Amino acid sequence: MSEKPESKQLTRSVPIHAGYEGELGAQQQHKTRDVEGGAQDVAAVSDMFADDSLALTHTASFSAASAHSKLWRMASVQHMAAAQLPLASEWAAGAQPLESATRRVERSFQLPNLFERQYWHNRTLKWWLLMRWCPGARLPELLFCVLVALLLTFAVPRPAAIRPDGWGVLGVFVATIVGLIVRPLPMGGVCMLSSTIMMWSGLLTSEQALSAFTDKTVWLIVGALLMAQAVDKSGLGLRVSLLFIAAVGQTALGLTYALMGADLLIAMAMPSTTAREGGVFMPIIRSISASFGSYPDDAKSKLLGAFLMMAQLQHTQPTSAMWLTGAAPNAMAIGLAHQQGVVLPGGDWVTWVKGACVPSLLIMAVTPLAVFGMYKPNICKTPEAPKQARMKLKELGRVTYVETTTLTVLLIALGFWIGGSYVKPTPITTMAVAFMALSLLLLTGALNWDDCLACTFAWDTLFWIAILMSQSKALTEKGVIAYFAEGVSSSLIATGMPPVGMWMLLLIVYVAMHYLFASQSAHVAAMYPAFLAVMLRCGISPVLSAMSLAYIGNTMTAMTHYASAESVVYFSQRYYTVKAVWGVGAVMTLLNLAVWLAVGLGWFKAVGFYSDISTMA
């Protein structure tokens, strides 16, 4: 038996980028890792794929899909450096930037040389690395998605009521959702590949495969994301956050309410939760935490940083649920409801806010207290935080022209979102209002077209959301969703359960299924149409069904460390453990569900979502 190689003790600097450009800059975190050879080869590679010590770089500038891909590539270079491979070690020694090292390693990667090293002698490991490092798609994940499509299409018996083309669309659609979870390509690439397969196989025509690109909900999302560029570029979001902290940030609990209040206002015009949390709030929280001696991977992290990170993550649930434009999946859900014939009274934006305001505000009031009770920090007084906020405001200087213009345009947009549906004879749609606001920002110079072109996240979102909604519409038109909805609703009705009970049960199951998803958008695209169809078949009010499912989708964003992009952003800072976020996430999800089911049911009746509680018809 060969003797086990000696373990190597390696120390290197890992840059953790703060995210908000020009505010906090790059921050350094030093960590030491033992890399052992021999029997621990496979464990080391598993660690390589799971390593998230590198935060999502500049999350305000990159999409969640791009950041996910970069995260793996950077972790790979990190471990190659640990193995003392050429080029990667240059990065570890600080001789060249991480991005440059990554590109050079990828260009000059020599598989034979790598396999000759004793560290990589395991045969299974060699083939795994070969597939992982092939250029383009990540082959293991891609093959898994192909296998899912083939098995569902050809191995699972097709119900007689579903046509062959409808069954084929379902198989490719399920594989697409799996692809959005395991990410063989970025989200846009996965959706493009699935759409191409459907068109070339004859499952969908070109018009059907791209039908949602003319959907007004899709363009509302794009318009709002481009508007958010002005909020980010002008620094208005940062100024609003600092004003809240300066006013009520004297205690740790007060800080959480200040950050939550700022998030609520910014969410109205910034539907990208990744950009909000990663680009605006996460750098602020890191700065405040560091000023009190709270750093990641430190026993003192629970002093303040862990509490603020955890609380802010949980705040994204009610702040995103308050506005139709608070998160991209909100508008996506309403668009999917329109595809099934649900018409919202009084306009989408007004109807959304009417139903969301009371439950969301109640959840906002109790969330900081609940997190404080479960995850209480040792430092409860933060007198330095308001001082830091005032100093930063002083550095920002007087309110600029761009900030004033952006704020004015947002207030105009808010007014039309509220009253546009009452304009006669032709109501103004929410999408038209978003485009009007974007046009004003361009005309006044608060935003330029290059800024819009640089917002890759908006165009990426347009691409994959439109394709997913097109495929969902095809499933509806081909009767696939109706078939499964009929079967599930018949079983529920046969139990004798009242409509209220069926409504609550379906919402609970809808939320619980998110443990299987790593994306809120993927969950909405896959599950929302089916659950809405089941509710409608059970005789539940169409408006109540559509709105409650859309609202409840926001309770899923903080269930786990992978539940959403913002959850990944905060967990990657290493202020709390997996056990902590799962525990707090489970309790807060149950709390959110209780509010939406109990308080929400009564409030929905008060605002006219349904009339008769016994039949909800």
Summary of the structure (lengths in Angstrom):
residues: 617
radius of gyration: 24.9
end to end distance: 74.4
largest distance: 86.3
contacts: 2194
relative contact order: 0.11
helix: 70%
strand: 4%
